[in-house]
């Protein structure tokens, strides 16, 4: 089973433009994510970016990167373009790791990959337990509902994903920015139009559910912060600088 890890990235994020090149401990966020993915050792790692500055930065730091078009509606569409540009004839699975999560746990990446292989799933992702009650109220935090309570061993299906405020809290977890696809499932996914629910909620995973592609969910041991705002960046910078002391 051969897996390719593709990390989509762009400088033009609405809430925090330029964030992939923000530096922590002298290294850009995107290069931190690349090194995390390499550490997981599940397959070749490539950054897919629409900006030459990101390509140059990743290559300067010893990584592989490929330039993609700048009109993609979602990260997954960018991942698919990169896959098409590479020799993918022997690739069975593609992991899409978000370029703004430098704190993603390497063991969690490995666990998702292992669960995909073991269960022969079409599409899988990660979620963590919600320990802070404010997360239920935070519409920047994506929540996932699962058919069964998550544990270290299982890989149940997702019923739904939402940003909305939650009152019911059974089998609801914090969704993390990582996906693993069978290659043909990724091809199917990008062939579908964006669904009304996807557009309304700004959640591309709803396109899969709306087209009867099951998404399985593995439990993550950690709940990393993604870099969406200036506050996130400051918080992550503090954590990573402290760890490196």
ZIWONOR-V955169 format. One record per run of one state. SS is the DSSP state (H for helix, E for strand, L for the rest). FROM is the first residue (numbers start at 0). LEN is the number of residues. Records with the same first field share a line. If there is no record, write none. Layout:
SS: FROM-LEN + FROM-LEN
//
This chain:
L: 0-2 + 9-9 + 21-1 + 24-2 + 40-2 + 49-2 + 60-4 + 67-7 + 85-7 + 97-8 + 119-3 + 128-5 + 137-5 + 146-10 + 162-9 + 191-4 + 201-3 + 210-5 + 219-10 + 243-2
E: 2-7 + 22-2 + 26-2 + 42-7 + 64-3 + 92-5 + 122-6 + 142-4 + 156-6 + 171-11 + 215-4
H: 18-3 + 28-12 + 51-9 + 74-11 + 105-14 + 133-4 + 182-9 + 195-6 + 204-6 + 229-14
//
